[in-house]
């Protein structure tokens, strides 16, 4: 294992247990280190500090362990076993009504750059770094050992998040595409398209919010914007919403939504879908609703573009406030990591001021427990949500 040495007084990053070390903290590195290599991180006096993945660029080191360790089969078995225990063994009852959850959540499970989502008996691996990509076979073998007969398929889906220069291809590492995945959540069913769907196929981080919305929709009309395959729509219909309008510009996502309507026997319910841009829909549609869901994709992943993202959130939420009935409720979210919670809340306040309506916060929402956040890396608390009442 080759080594990288830090500059004098830069050991503070290690003492703070943050998983990132930037290139400016590096004093020297051994020759021959390649992108994604596992390296030892040492002090200027050659003292061991950590084991990390090396990546050229600003964010140079992603720490895998603060103690001496060999990154081998035993390492992956141990780390993924701990993640599995956190979700299944140590959280008895929290996953009782679902067969899908996030098994590994990057920095939250002390494995920066790795995401693993489990859909019934199918695991989807997504590597966000070359270091993780180079070890995907060991990760796959660890999953097989830990889950045993509970696992029938493993799909590696990293092509969309790794630079095109590495020519990564999505592929099955176990099983094949000749199977149908149906996720169960809160006694509801959802078709999961892991091959063509966004992220790993479904937005598991909204599980709690999809449950909470059921308390607000009985006998109400609902507008679900950026609906994707209809998680909030199906949940609202199951809780007695009288009318649900689902809007998303992806026609393929709406086709899966239609399948989910049939899967849950809601085809006789009053549901309508529109394949169009959400802002364009709101500007063209004068109808008001009792409950509105605003759950857009991340408008930015960079702090440099944060201002434009904030303006987009403001415009979108101002339109939502205009389209909600008096005494109505809005579920509004941001999944942009670059927009922290105070900035997001201030943006909603700015949208409220623009509309002139009285607004109260009823609930504060965040990602569920299977998307844990390291206390040393709280910037990964990416999902922020508010339930607001509009007078």
C-alpha positions as CSV (number, residue, x, y, z in Angstrom):
1,X,0.0,0.0,0.0
2,X,1.5,3.3,-1.1
3,X,1.3,6.4,1.1
4,X,0.3,10.0,1.1
5,X,1.7,12.5,3.7
6,X,0.0,15.5,5.0
7,X,1.4,19.0,5.6
8,X,2.3,20.1,9.0
9,X,-0.7,21.0,11.2
10,X,-3.1,19.4,8.7
11,X,-3.7,16.3,10.9
12,X,-6.6,18.3,12.4
13,X,-8.8,16.9,9.6
14,X,-8.1,13.4,10.8
15,X,-8.8,14.3,14.5
16,X,-12.2,15.7,13.4
17,X,-13.1,12.4,11.8
18,X,-14.2,14.0,8.6
19,X,-14.0,11.5,5.7
20,X,-12.6,14.0,3.2
21,X,-9.1,15.4,2.8
22,X,-8.5,18.0,0.1
23,X,-5.4,18.2,-2.1
24,X,-4.2,21.4,-0.4
25,X,-3.5,19.4,2.8
26,X,-1.1,17.0,1.0
27,X,2.6,17.5,1.3
28,X,3.8,14.6,-0.8
29,X,2.8,11.3,-2.3
30,X,4.6,8.2,-3.4
31,X,5.2,7.8,-7.1
32,X,3.0,5.5,-9.0
33,X,-0.3,6.1,-7.1
34,X,-3.2,5.8,-9.5
35,X,-6.8,7.0,-9.4
36,X,-8.8,4.9,-7.0
37,X,-5.8,3.3,-5.2
38,X,-6.1,2.5,-1.6
39,X,-3.4,4.4,0.3
40,X,-2.1,5.0,3.8
41,X,-2.4,8.6,5.0
42,X,0.5,9.7,7.1
43,X,1.6,12.7,9.1
44,X,4.6,14.8,8.2
45,X,6.6,12.8,10.7
46,X,5.5,9.5,9.0
47,X,2.9,8.6,11.7
48,X,-0.1,6.5,10.5
49,X,-3.3,8.4,10.3
50,X,-5.9,6.6,8.1
51,X,-6.6,4.4,5.1
52,X,-8.2,6.1,2.1
53,X,-9.1,6.0,-1.6
54,X,-7.0,8.4,-3.6
55,X,-8.5,10.5,-6.4
56,X,-6.6,13.3,-8.2
57,X,-8.3,16.6,-7.9
58,X,-9.6,18.9,-5.2
59,X,-11.1,16.2,-3.1
60,X,-8.1,13.9,-3.0
61,X,-8.7,11.4,-0.2
62,X,-11.9,9.7,1.0
63,X,-11.2,7.9,4.2
64,X,-12.2,4.2,4.6
65,X,-10.7,3.7,8.1
66,X,-9.0,5.7,10.8
67,X,-7.2,2.6,12.0
68,X,-4.8,0.2,10.2
69,X,-6.7,-2.2,8.0
70,X,-6.4,-4.2,4.8
71,X,-9.1,-3.5,2.3
72,X,-10.0,-7.1,1.4
73,X,-13.0,-9.4,1.4
74,X,-13.1,-9.4,5.2
75,X,-13.2,-5.6,5.3
76,X,-16.2,-5.4,3.0
77,X,-18.0,-8.3,4.8
78,X,-17.5,-6.5,8.1
79,X,-18.6,-3.0,6.9
80,X,-21.7,-4.2,5.0
81,X,-22.7,-6.5,7.8
82,X,-22.6,-3.5,10.2
83,X,-24.8,-1.5,7.8
84,X,-27.2,-4.4,7.5
85,X,-27.4,-4.8,11.3
86,X,-28.1,-1.1,11.8
87,X,-31.1,-1.3,9.6
88,X,-32.5,-4.8,10.2
89,X,-31.3,-6.0,13.6
90,X,-31.0,-2.8,15.6
91,X,-34.2,-1.1,14.3
92,X,-36.8,-3.8,15.0
93,X,-40.1,-2.7,13.6
94,X,-39.0,0.3,11.5
95,X,-38.7,-1.8,8.3
96,X,-41.6,-4.2,9.1
97,X,-43.9,-2.8,6.3
98,X,-41.4,-2.6,3.5
99,X,-39.1,-4.9,1.5
100,X,-36.9,-2.2,0.2
101,X,-34.4,0.1,1.9
102,X,-31.0,1.7,1.5
103,X,-28.4,-0.8,2.8
104,X,-25.3,1.4,2.4
105,X,-25.4,5.2,2.4
106,X,-21.9,6.4,1.6
107,X,-20.4,8.6,4.3
108,X,-23.2,7.7,6.7
109,X,-21.9,4.2,6.8
110,X,-18.3,5.2,6.7
111,X,-18.0,4.1,3.0
112,X,-17.7,7.4,1.0
113,X,-18.7,7.0,-2.6
114,X,-20.8,3.8,-2.2
115,X,-24.6,3.4,-2.4
116,X,-26.4,0.1,-2.1
117,X,-30.2,-0.1,-2.3
118,X,-32.1,-3.3,-1.7
119,X,-35.4,-3.9,-3.5
120,X,-36.9,-7.2,-2.2
121,X,-34.3,-9.7,-3.4
122,X,-32.4,-7.4,-5.7
123,X,-29.5,-5.2,-4.7
124,X,-28.4,-2.2,-6.7
125,X,-24.8,-1.0,-6.3
126,X,-23.9,2.5,-7.3
127,X,-20.3,3.6,-7.1
128,X,-19.7,7.3,-7.1
129,X,-15.9,7.1,-7.1
130,X,-13.3,5.1,-9.0
131,X,-12.0,3.7,-5.8
132,X,-15.4,2.0,-5.1
133,X,-15.7,1.1,-8.7
134,X,-12.5,-0.9,-8.6
135,X,-13.7,-2.9,-5.7
136,X,-17.2,-3.7,-6.8
137,X,-16.5,-7.4,-7.2
138,X,-15.5,-7.7,-3.6
139,X,-18.6,-5.6,-2.6
140,X,-20.8,-8.0,-4.6
141,X,-19.3,-11.1,-3.0
142,X,-19.8,-9.6,0.5
143,X,-23.5,-9.0,-0.4
144,X,-23.9,-12.6,-1.4
145,X,-22.3,-13.9,1.8
146,X,-24.4,-11.6,4.1
147,X,-27.8,-12.0,2.4
148,X,-27.5,-15.6,1.2
149,X,-30.8,-16.9,-0.3
150,X,-32.5,-13.5,0.4
151,X,-30.5,-12.2,-2.6
152,X,-31.3,-13.3,-6.1
153,X,-30.0,-10.4,-8.2
154,X,-27.2,-7.8,-8.0
155,X,-27.2,-4.9,-10.5
156,X,-24.2,-2.6,-10.8
157,X,-25.5,0.8,-11.9
158,X,-22.7,3.4,-12.0
159,X,-22.5,4.5,-15.6
160,X,-24.5,7.7,-15.0
161,X,-22.4,8.9,-12.0
162,X,-18.9,8.0,-13.2
163,X,-17.1,10.1,-15.7
164,X,-17.7,8.9,-19.3
165,X,-13.9,8.7,-19.8
166,X,-13.9,5.4,-17.8
167,X,-16.5,3.8,-20.1
168,X,-18.3,2.1,-17.2
169,X,-21.2,-0.1,-18.2
170,X,-24.2,-1.1,-16.1
171,X,-24.5,-4.8,-15.7
172,X,-25.9,-7.7,-13.7
173,X,-23.4,-9.2,-11.3
174,X,-25.9,-11.8,-10.2
175,X,-29.0,-12.9,-12.0
176,X,-30.3,-11.2,-15.1
177,X,-32.9,-8.7,-16.4
178,X,-35.6,-11.3,-16.9
179,X,-37.3,-10.5,-13.6
180,X,-39.9,-8.1,-12.3
181,X,-39.2,-6.0,-9.1
182,X,-42.1,-5.0,-7.0
183,X,-41.4,-3.0,-3.9
184,X,-43.7,-3.1,-0.9
185,X,-44.1,0.0,1.3
186,X,-46.8,0.8,3.8
187,X,-48.9,-2.1,2.3
188,X,-48.7,-0.5,-1.1
189,X,-46.9,-1.8,-4.2
190,X,-44.6,-0.1,-6.6
191,X,-43.0,-1.4,-9.9
192,X,-39.2,-0.6,-9.8
193,X,-37.3,0.0,-13.0
194,X,-33.7,-0.3,-12.0
195,X,-32.4,-0.3,-15.5
196,X,-34.0,2.9,-16.8
197,X,-35.3,4.6,-13.7
198,X,-33.7,7.5,-11.9
199,X,-31.1,6.9,-9.2
200,X,-31.3,3.2,-8.4
201,X,-34.9,3.0,-9.4
202,X,-37.0,4.6,-6.7
203,X,-36.7,7.4,-4.1
204,X,-36.4,5.4,-0.9
205,X,-35.5,8.6,1.1
206,X,-39.2,9.7,0.9
207,X,-40.6,6.7,2.7
208,X,-41.4,8.6,5.9
209,X,-42.9,11.5,4.1
210,X,-45.1,9.3,1.9
211,X,-46.5,7.9,5.2
212,X,-47.0,11.3,6.8
213,X,-48.9,12.7,3.9
214,X,-51.7,10.1,4.4
215,X,-52.7,12.1,7.5
216,X,-53.5,15.2,5.4
217,X,-55.3,13.9,2.3
218,X,-58.6,12.2,3.2
219,X,-61.4,13.8,1.3
220,X,-58.9,16.2,-0.3
221,X,-57.7,17.1,-3.8
222,X,-53.9,16.6,-4.3
223,X,-51.4,17.9,-6.8
224,X,-48.2,15.8,-6.9
225,X,-45.5,17.7,-8.9
226,X,-42.3,16.0,-10.1
227,X,-44.3,12.8,-9.3
228,X,-41.9,10.4,-11.0
229,X,-43.5,6.9,-10.7
230,X,-46.2,8.1,-8.3
231,X,-45.0,7.4,-4.7
232,X,-46.9,10.3,-3.2
233,X,-49.8,9.8,-5.6
234,X,-50.4,6.2,-4.7
235,X,-50.0,7.0,-1.0
236,X,-52.6,9.8,-1.2
237,X,-55.1,7.6,-3.1
238,X,-54.7,4.9,-0.5
239,X,-55.5,7.3,2.3
240,X,-58.8,8.5,0.7
241,X,-57.8,11.5,-1.5
242,X,-60.8,12.4,-3.7
243,X,-58.7,13.5,-6.6
244,X,-55.0,13.3,-7.4
245,X,-53.2,15.1,-10.3
246,X,-49.7,13.8,-11.0
247,X,-47.3,16.0,-13.1
248,X,-43.9,15.0,-14.4
249,X,-42.1,15.7,-17.7
250,X,-41.0,12.1,-18.0
251,X,-43.5,10.1,-20.1
252,X,-41.7,6.8,-19.2
253,X,-42.1,7.6,-15.4
254,X,-45.8,8.3,-15.9
255,X,-46.2,5.0,-17.7
256,X,-44.8,3.2,-14.6
257,X,-47.2,5.3,-12.5
258,X,-50.1,4.0,-14.6
259,X,-48.9,0.5,-13.9
260,X,-48.7,1.3,-10.1
261,X,-52.3,2.6,-10.2
262,X,-53.4,-0.8,-11.6
263,X,-51.1,-2.8,-9.3
264,X,-52.7,-1.2,-6.2
265,X,-56.3,-1.5,-7.7
266,X,-56.8,2.3,-7.9
267,X,-57.9,2.4,-11.5
268,X,-61.4,3.4,-10.4
269,X,-60.0,6.3,-8.4
270,X,-60.1,9.9,-9.6
271,X,-56.5,10.2,-10.9
272,X,-55.1,12.3,-13.7
273,X,-51.5,12.6,-15.0
274,X,-49.8,15.2,-17.2
275,X,-46.5,14.9,-18.9
276,X,-45.1,18.4,-18.9
277,X,-42.8,20.8,-17.2
278,X,-44.1,21.6,-13.7
279,X,-43.7,25.4,-13.8
280,X,-45.3,25.5,-17.3
281,X,-48.2,23.4,-15.9
282,X,-48.7,25.7,-12.9
283,X,-48.7,28.8,-15.1
284,X,-51.2,27.3,-17.5
285,X,-53.5,25.7,-14.9
286,X,-55.6,27.9,-12.6
287,X,-57.0,25.1,-10.5
288,X,-56.3,25.1,-6.8
289,X,-55.8,22.0,-4.6
290,X,-56.1,21.1,-0.9
291,X,-52.6,19.5,-0.8
292,X,-49.6,20.1,-3.0
293,X,-46.4,18.1,-3.1
294,X,-43.3,19.9,-4.4
295,X,-40.4,17.5,-4.7
296,X,-38.1,18.6,-7.5
297,X,-34.8,17.1,-8.4
298,X,-31.6,18.6,-7.1
299,X,-31.3,22.0,-8.9
300,X,-27.6,22.1,-8.1
301,X,-24.8,20.0,-6.7
302,X,-22.4,23.0,-6.6
303,X,-22.2,25.9,-4.2
304,X,-21.1,28.0,-7.2
305,X,-24.6,27.6,-8.7
306,X,-26.5,27.8,-5.5
307,X,-28.0,31.3,-6.2
308,X,-29.7,30.1,-9.3
309,X,-31.0,27.0,-7.5
310,X,-32.4,29.2,-4.7
311,X,-34.2,31.4,-7.2
312,X,-35.7,28.2,-8.9
313,X,-36.9,26.9,-5.5
314,X,-38.5,30.3,-4.8
315,X,-40.3,30.5,-8.1
316,X,-41.6,27.0,-7.8
317,X,-42.8,27.4,-4.2
318,X,-44.4,30.7,-4.9
319,X,-46.5,29.1,-7.7
320,X,-47.4,26.2,-5.3
321,X,-48.6,28.7,-2.7
322,X,-50.7,30.4,-5.3
323,X,-52.3,27.1,-6.3
324,X,-53.2,25.8,-2.8
325,X,-56.6,26.5,-1.4
326,X,-57.1,28.5,1.8
327,X,-56.2,26.3,4.8
328,X,-54.4,24.0,2.4
329,X,-51.1,22.2,3.0
330,X,-47.9,22.0,1.0
331,X,-45.2,19.4,1.3
332,X,-42.1,21.0,-0.1
333,X,-38.6,19.6,-0.4
334,X,-35.0,20.2,-1.5
335,X,-32.5,17.4,-2.1
336,X,-29.7,19.8,-3.2
337,X,-26.8,19.2,-0.8
338,X,-25.4,22.6,-1.7
339,X,-28.6,24.3,-0.3
340,X,-28.6,23.7,3.5
341,X,-31.6,23.7,5.7
342,X,-31.5,27.3,6.9
343,X,-31.1,28.6,3.3
344,X,-34.0,26.4,2.1
345,X,-36.3,27.5,4.9
346,X,-35.4,31.2,4.1
347,X,-36.2,30.5,0.5
348,X,-39.7,29.2,1.4
349,X,-40.1,32.3,3.6
350,X,-39.2,34.5,0.6
351,X,-41.8,32.7,-1.6
352,X,-44.4,33.3,1.1
353,X,-43.6,37.0,1.3
354,X,-43.9,37.3,-2.4
355,X,-47.4,35.8,-2.4
356,X,-48.5,37.7,0.7
357,X,-50.3,34.7,2.3
358,X,-50.0,33.6,5.9
359,X,-48.0,30.5,6.3
360,X,-47.2,28.3,9.3
361,X,-44.7,25.3,9.5
362,X,-46.5,22.2,10.7
363,X,-43.7,19.7,10.4
364,X,-40.0,19.4,9.5
365,X,-39.0,16.4,7.3
366,X,-35.7,14.7,6.6
367,X,-34.2,11.6,5.2
368,X,-35.1,8.3,7.1
369,X,-32.9,6.3,9.3
370,X,-31.6,4.0,6.5
371,X,-30.0,7.2,5.1
372,X,-27.9,7.9,8.2
373,X,-25.6,11.0,8.5
374,X,-22.2,10.9,10.1
375,X,-22.0,13.5,12.8
376,X,-18.6,14.4,11.4
377,X,-20.0,14.9,7.9
378,X,-23.3,16.6,8.4
379,X,-23.2,18.2,4.9
380,X,-24.6,14.8,3.8
381,X,-27.9,15.7,5.5
382,X,-29.1,16.5,2.0
383,X,-32.9,16.0,2.1
384,X,-34.8,18.8,3.7
385,X,-38.6,19.2,3.8
386,X,-41.4,21.3,5.3
387,X,-45.1,20.7,5.7
388,X,-46.6,24.2,5.6
389,X,-50.2,25.4,6.2
390,X,-51.4,28.2,3.9
391,X,-54.2,30.4,5.2
